[in-house]
Amino acid sequence: MISLRLTELIFNGLVGINEKQEIVRSLRKDGPFCRQSHLYLLLRKMCWHPKEGEEPKPFTAEDVIFTYKIMMHPKTITPLKVRYEFINTVEKLDDYTVKFTLKRRS
């Protein structure tokens, strides 16, 4: 639980949950939430922190999909996996748009 809480404090997510257990925006533009699927529009001006001597690289839909796949891989052992288990599919619509389809209605 300690590592889970540290991860929450250090890393931002696409969305968060407030004290009322409502989904709130974090690293995404305003966009509609649907009952069966959620459409997240990523921030176009967001970049990864560059290593010394490198140019910043943009944060894209590919990064989101990579993270989802690595978290759900059978060999990945982490308490964070439960946060991804409600997702049925992740689909790249363009470089900055990812569609998440949920397993059940929220």
N, C-alpha and C positions, 0 to 999 in steps of 0.2 A: 504494500500500500504506500510505503514511503516513496518508492521509485515512481509510482503512478502519480502521486501528488507533485513530485518534483517535475515530472514531464509536463503536467498541466501548467505549472508556474513558468517554465522555461520556454515552451513552444506554443506558438499560436496555431489554431485550427481554422478551418473554413467557417465553422460555426461554433457556438458555445451554448451552454445552458445556464439560464439565470436562476435566481433564488426561487422563482415560481415554477421552475422546471419547464420553461418555455425556450424554444430555439431562438437564439439571437445571432445577429450577423457579427462576424469577426473579420476574416480575410476575404470577403466577397462583396461585390456590388449589390445594391438592392435588386431584388428580383422576386418573382412569384414563388410561393411554396404551393405545391399541389398535395392532394391527399395521398395518392398512390406513389408519386415520384417527386423528387425535388430537383430543381434546376439551379445549379450554382454558377454564377458568373464570376470568374476570378478577377482580381485586380490586375489590370494591364501594366501598371507602373511598379509592381512589386518585383523585387530582385532578391536573389540569394546573396548572403554576405560574401564578398569576394575574398579569395586568399590574397596574401600580399603579392603585389605585382600583376594581379589579374583584373580584368574588367568584370563588373557585376553581370550575372546571367539572369535572364528573366525567369520568374516562377510561372510555369505553364500547366496546361491540362495533363501533359505527359508526366509531370512530377506528381500530380495527384493520383493518377492511375498507377504509377510505380509504387507509391506508398501503400495504396490499397492492396495491390498484389503481394507485396512483401509482407504486409501484416497478416494476410490471409493464407500465406503459404504454410503447408502442414509442418514444416520444420521450424517455423517461427514460434518461439515460446515466449509469450509476454502477456501480462495481465491486460494490456491495452487492446488485445484482440476482441474482447467483448464489445468494444465500441464500434466495431466494423461488422459484427455478425448480423445485424438487422438489414444490411445492404444486400440486395439480390444481384444487381449488375451495376457496373460503372462504364460509362460510354463517353468517349471524347467526341464533342460536336464540332469544335474548332480548337485552335491553339489556346484559347482562354476560357472555354466553356466545357463543363463536365456535367453530364446527367447521371444522377444516382436514382436507381429504381429500388424501392424498398420491398422487403419480403412481406410485410403486412402494413396495414393502414396505421398512421400515427395519430 
